[in-house]
Amino acid sequence: MLSHPRPLRSRLRRLVLPAFVGAALAGAALPAAAQSIAVVVNGQPILSSEVTGRVALMNLAGGGKGGSVAAARQELIDEKLKLTEAKRYNMVVSDEQVEAAFASIAQRTKLSPAQFTQAIGQRGVPARTLKDRLKAEISWAQLVRRKFASQIAAREKDVVSSVGAAGKADNRATQYTLRQVVFVLPKNASDAQVNQRRAEANAARGRFPGCAQAVQFASSLRDVAVKEPITRSTAQLGKPISDNLAKVKVGGLTSPERSEQGVEMIAICERKDIADDSMIRRQAAEELGSKQAEEQSKKYLEQLKSRAIIEVRG
């Protein structure tokens, strides 16, 4: 929860998240498509129903625009090539990671995964359509970053040069000492279980005695873990988390949020101002690395396309 997302992951979120916030909450269901084969990519079929679902997804993402059959077909072809290549390097993400990404999108629409599934289904988008896209794009992002790590990594001299070009930017930052408080949940927890634990976390939040007594406090609760203190600056945490922490007084807890381990809150143990130029350095490194990653990704995919056998049937 406390790690800062990488540039490729940030771009991946932009592929999907803006599409659904608000847009998935209205509309009628579309008729199911026939299960005929639309395209064959290196011997692997893409069904016409997949194309239909992808058109609906693209329409939802574009606010009703941009969802042509040709565009959907090309996107599915690209993803088939990406996923096949990721499998070759054993870099395909797990179903659990895909479900977590799907749940994260649902959370941003203030819906449970089940409610979100129903909402997008009413717009003609099966949950599997979105999950397939997430699986392909997350796997591809990991593969590109791993395969081209040396090219993508911004060189220190380039970062220093970029920082220098930024001029005398404000290098003040806030440093936090934090502890994560986790109300543990099983892997396949139901919505009811999540809501119950969230209610328990909210109740405990008002009674939290502070970091010094956090472990003792957690021992009086059911299945609650308190992690060791960590120190992070606002540059390391990123703006969304930093903004959230700024609203909480020292000795308090952030609002409960769903995490991979359960329902989680962050305790603010200490807060102090420091001099820190790491944010400028990190931003410069991300910009350089992001540009290199995009270039490598495009070249890599074009190479795969040039070697692929693609048969469009309808």
C-alpha positions as CSV (number, residue, x, y, z in Angstrom):
1,M,0.0,0.0,0.0
2,L,2.9,2.3,0.8
3,S,5.0,1.7,-2.4
4,H,4.9,4.3,-5.2
5,P,3.5,2.9,-8.5
6,R,5.9,2.6,-11.4
7,P,5.3,4.6,-14.6
8,L,4.0,1.6,-16.6
9,R,1.5,0.8,-13.9
10,S,0.4,4.4,-13.9
11,R,-0.2,4.3,-17.6
12,L,-2.1,1.1,-17.2
13,R,-4.4,2.7,-14.8
14,R,-5.1,5.4,-17.3
15,L,-6.1,2.7,-19.8
16,V,-8.9,1.6,-17.6
17,L,-9.8,3.7,-14.6
18,P,-11.2,6.9,-16.2
19,A,-13.4,4.7,-18.3
20,F,-15.5,3.4,-15.5
21,V,-15.7,6.1,-12.8
22,G,-19.4,7.1,-13.2
23,A,-19.8,5.7,-16.7
24,A,-20.5,2.1,-15.6
25,L,-23.5,3.0,-13.5
26,A,-26.2,3.3,-16.2
27,G,-27.5,1.6,-19.4
28,A,-29.3,-1.5,-20.5
29,A,-27.7,-4.9,-21.2
30,L,-26.8,-5.7,-24.8
31,P,-27.7,-9.0,-26.5
32,A,-25.1,-11.9,-26.4
33,A,-23.0,-12.5,-29.5
34,A,-22.6,-15.7,-31.3
35,Q,-19.6,-17.9,-30.5
36,S,-17.9,-17.8,-33.9
37,I,-14.2,-17.3,-34.5
38,A,-13.4,-13.8,-35.6
39,V,-9.6,-13.9,-35.8
40,V,-6.8,-16.6,-35.4
41,V,-3.5,-15.4,-34.1
42,N,-0.7,-17.9,-34.4
43,G,-3.2,-20.7,-34.2
44,Q,-5.1,-19.1,-31.2
45,P,-8.7,-18.1,-31.8
46,I,-10.3,-14.8,-30.9
47,L,-14.1,-15.3,-30.7
48,S,-16.6,-12.9,-32.1
49,S,-18.1,-12.6,-28.6
50,E,-14.7,-11.3,-27.4
51,V,-14.7,-8.6,-30.1
52,T,-18.3,-7.6,-29.2
53,G,-17.3,-7.4,-25.5
54,R,-14.2,-5.3,-26.4
55,V,-16.3,-2.9,-28.5
56,A,-18.5,-2.3,-25.5
57,L,-15.5,-1.8,-23.3
58,M,-14.0,0.7,-25.7
59,N,-17.3,2.5,-25.9
60,L,-17.5,2.7,-22.1
61,A,-13.9,3.9,-21.9
62,G,-14.5,6.6,-24.5
63,G,-17.9,7.8,-23.2
64,G,-19.7,6.1,-26.1
65,K,-17.0,6.9,-28.7
66,G,-14.2,4.9,-30.3
67,G,-15.5,1.4,-30.1
68,S,-15.3,0.1,-33.7
69,V,-15.0,-3.6,-34.6
70,A,-11.7,-3.0,-36.4
71,A,-10.2,-1.2,-33.4
72,A,-11.5,-3.9,-30.9
73,R,-10.1,-6.6,-33.2
74,Q,-6.7,-5.0,-33.4
75,E,-6.6,-4.5,-29.6
76,L,-7.4,-8.2,-29.0
77,I,-4.7,-9.2,-31.6
78,D,-2.1,-7.1,-29.8
79,E,-3.1,-8.5,-26.4
80,K,-2.9,-12.1,-27.7
81,L,0.6,-11.5,-28.9
82,K,1.6,-9.7,-25.6
83,L,0.2,-12.5,-23.5
84,T,1.8,-15.3,-25.5
85,E,5.1,-13.5,-25.2
86,A,4.7,-13.1,-21.5
87,K,3.9,-16.8,-21.2
88,R,7.2,-17.6,-23.0
89,Y,9.1,-15.8,-20.3
90,N,6.9,-17.0,-17.5
91,M,5.8,-13.4,-16.7
92,V,2.0,-13.8,-16.8
93,V,0.4,-12.4,-13.7
94,S,-1.6,-14.6,-11.4
95,D,-5.4,-14.6,-11.3
96,E,-5.2,-13.2,-7.8
97,Q,-3.3,-10.1,-9.1
98,V,-5.9,-9.6,-11.8
99,E,-8.8,-9.9,-9.3
100,A,-7.0,-7.4,-7.1
101,A,-6.7,-4.9,-10.0
102,F,-10.3,-5.5,-10.9
103,A,-11.3,-4.9,-7.2
104,S,-9.3,-1.7,-7.2
105,I,-11.2,-0.3,-10.2
106,A,-14.5,-1.3,-8.5
107,Q,-13.4,0.5,-5.3
108,R,-12.8,3.7,-7.2
109,T,-16.4,3.6,-8.4
110,K,-17.4,3.0,-4.8
111,L,-18.8,-0.4,-5.7
112,S,-18.0,-3.9,-4.6
113,P,-16.5,-6.2,-7.3
114,A,-19.9,-8.0,-7.5
115,Q,-21.8,-4.7,-7.9
116,F,-19.2,-3.4,-10.4
117,T,-19.5,-6.6,-12.4
118,Q,-23.3,-6.1,-12.6
119,A,-22.9,-2.4,-13.5
120,I,-20.6,-2.9,-16.5
121,G,-22.6,-6.0,-17.5
122,Q,-25.6,-3.7,-18.0
123,R,-23.5,-1.8,-20.5
124,G,-22.6,-5.0,-22.4
125,V,-19.2,-5.5,-20.9
126,P,-18.6,-8.9,-19.3
127,A,-16.3,-8.8,-16.3
128,R,-14.1,-11.3,-18.2
129,T,-13.5,-8.8,-20.9
130,L,-12.0,-6.3,-18.5
131,K,-10.1,-9.0,-16.6
132,D,-8.6,-10.3,-19.8
133,R,-7.4,-6.8,-20.7
134,L,-5.9,-6.3,-17.3
135,K,-4.1,-9.6,-17.4
136,A,-2.5,-8.9,-20.8
137,E,-1.5,-5.3,-20.0
138,I,-0.1,-5.9,-16.6
139,S,1.8,-9.0,-17.8
140,W,3.2,-7.0,-20.8
141,A,4.2,-4.1,-18.6
142,Q,6.2,-6.5,-16.3
143,L,7.8,-8.2,-19.2
144,V,8.9,-5.0,-21.0
145,R,10.3,-3.6,-17.7
146,R,12.2,-6.8,-17.0
147,K,13.4,-7.5,-20.5
148,F,14.6,-4.0,-21.2
149,A,15.6,-3.0,-17.6
150,S,19.0,-1.6,-18.6
151,Q,17.6,0.6,-21.4
152,I,14.6,1.7,-19.4
153,A,16.5,2.6,-16.2
154,A,17.3,6.3,-16.4
155,R,21.0,7.0,-16.1
156,E,22.1,9.0,-13.0
157,K,23.7,11.7,-15.1
158,D,20.5,12.2,-17.1
159,V,18.5,12.5,-13.9
160,V,21.0,14.9,-12.4
161,S,20.9,17.0,-15.6
162,S,17.1,17.0,-15.5
163,V,17.1,18.1,-11.8
164,G,19.5,20.9,-12.6
165,A,17.3,22.0,-15.5
166,A,14.4,22.2,-13.1
167,G,16.0,25.2,-11.3
168,K,15.7,26.0,-7.7
169,A,12.5,24.0,-7.0
170,D,11.1,23.7,-3.5
171,N,12.9,20.8,-1.9
172,R,11.0,20.7,1.3
173,A,9.3,17.5,2.2
174,T,7.6,15.8,5.1
175,Q,9.0,12.7,6.7
176,Y,6.6,10.2,8.3
177,T,7.1,7.3,10.7
178,L,4.3,4.9,10.0
179,R,2.8,1.6,11.2
180,Q,0.4,-0.5,9.2
181,V,-2.6,-1.9,11.1
182,V,-4.2,-4.8,9.2
183,F,-7.5,-6.4,10.0
184,V,-6.7,-9.7,8.3
185,L,-9.1,-11.3,5.9
186,P,-9.0,-14.7,4.0
187,K,-8.0,-14.6,0.3
188,N,-11.4,-15.1,-1.1
189,A,-13.3,-13.0,1.5
190,S,-16.9,-12.2,0.6
191,D,-18.3,-8.7,0.4
192,A,-20.1,-9.3,3.7
193,Q,-16.8,-10.3,5.4
194,V,-15.0,-7.2,4.0
195,N,-17.8,-4.9,5.2
196,Q,-17.8,-6.5,8.6
197,R,-14.0,-6.1,9.0
198,R,-14.2,-2.5,7.7
199,A,-16.8,-1.8,10.4
200,E,-14.6,-3.3,13.1
201,A,-11.6,-1.2,11.8
202,N,-13.7,2.0,12.0
203,A,-14.8,1.2,15.5
204,A,-11.1,0.5,16.6
205,R,-9.9,3.7,14.8
206,G,-11.7,5.8,17.4
207,R,-10.1,4.0,20.3
208,F,-6.5,3.8,18.9
209,P,-4.1,4.7,21.7
210,G,-1.1,5.6,19.5
211,C,1.9,3.8,18.0
212,A,3.6,3.1,21.3
213,Q,0.7,0.9,22.5
214,A,-0.4,-0.3,19.0
215,V,0.7,-3.9,19.5
216,Q,-0.9,-4.2,22.9
217,F,-4.1,-2.7,21.5
218,A,-4.1,-5.1,18.5
219,S,-3.7,-8.1,20.8
220,S,-7.1,-7.3,22.3
221,L,-8.8,-7.5,18.8
222,R,-9.5,-10.4,16.6
223,D,-7.0,-11.2,13.8
224,V,-5.3,-7.8,13.8
225,A,-1.6,-7.4,12.8
226,V,0.6,-4.4,13.5
227,K,3.6,-4.1,11.3
228,E,7.0,-2.7,12.3
229,P,7.5,1.1,12.0
230,I,8.8,2.4,8.7
231,T,10.1,5.9,7.7
232,R,9.1,7.4,4.4
233,S,9.2,10.9,2.9
234,T,6.4,12.4,0.9
235,A,8.5,11.9,-2.2
236,Q,8.7,8.2,-1.6
237,L,5.0,7.9,-0.7
238,G,3.6,9.8,-3.7
239,K,1.0,12.5,-3.7
240,P,-2.3,10.5,-3.1
241,I,-0.9,8.7,0.0
242,S,0.8,11.9,1.3
243,D,-2.4,13.9,0.9
244,N,-4.3,11.3,2.9
245,L,-1.7,11.2,5.7
246,A,-1.7,15.0,5.9
247,K,-5.3,14.9,7.1
248,V,-4.5,12.7,10.1
249,K,-3.0,13.9,13.3
250,V,0.0,12.3,14.9
251,G,-1.1,9.3,16.9
252,G,-4.1,8.7,14.7
253,L,-5.1,6.3,11.9
254,T,-6.1,6.8,8.3
255,S,-9.5,5.5,7.1
256,P,-9.8,1.8,6.5
257,E,-8.9,0.6,3.0
258,R,-9.0,-2.8,1.3
259,S,-5.6,-4.3,0.7
260,E,-4.3,-7.7,-0.4
261,Q,-4.1,-8.8,3.3
262,G,-7.4,-7.5,4.5
263,V,-8.7,-4.1,5.6
264,E,-5.8,-1.8,6.4
265,M,-5.2,1.5,8.2
266,I,-2.0,3.5,8.6
267,A,-0.9,4.9,12.0
268,I,0.9,8.2,12.0
269,C,3.7,7.8,14.6
270,E,5.7,10.9,13.8
271,R,5.7,13.7,11.3
272,K,8.5,16.2,10.6
273,D,9.7,18.6,7.9
274,I,13.0,17.7,6.1
275,A,15.0,18.9,3.1
276,D,14.5,16.5,0.2
277,D,15.2,16.7,-3.5
278,S,14.3,13.0,-4.1
279,M,10.9,14.0,-5.4
280,I,12.4,16.0,-8.3
281,R,14.9,13.2,-8.9
282,R,12.2,10.6,-8.9
283,Q,10.0,12.6,-11.2
284,A,12.9,13.1,-13.7
285,A,13.8,9.4,-13.6
286,E,10.2,8.4,-14.1
287,E,9.8,10.7,-17.1
288,L,13.0,9.4,-18.7
289,G,12.2,5.8,-17.9
290,S,8.6,6.1,-19.0
291,K,9.6,7.5,-22.4
292,Q,12.1,4.7,-22.9
293,A,9.6,2.0,-21.8
294,E,7.0,3.3,-24.3
295,E,9.6,3.2,-27.1
296,Q,10.7,-0.3,-26.3
297,S,7.2,-1.5,-25.9
298,K,6.2,-0.2,-29.3
299,K,9.2,-1.7,-31.0
300,Y,8.8,-5.0,-29.3
301,L,5.1,-5.3,-30.3
302,E,5.9,-4.4,-33.9
303,Q,8.5,-7.2,-34.0
304,L,5.9,-9.7,-32.7
305,K,3.4,-8.6,-35.3
306,S,5.9,-8.9,-38.1
307,R,6.5,-12.6,-37.2
308,A,2.9,-13.4,-36.4
309,I,0.4,-15.4,-38.6
310,I,-2.9,-13.6,-38.3
311,E,-6.1,-14.7,-40.1
312,V,-9.1,-12.4,-40.0
313,R,-12.3,-14.4,-40.6
314,G,-15.0,-12.0,-39.9
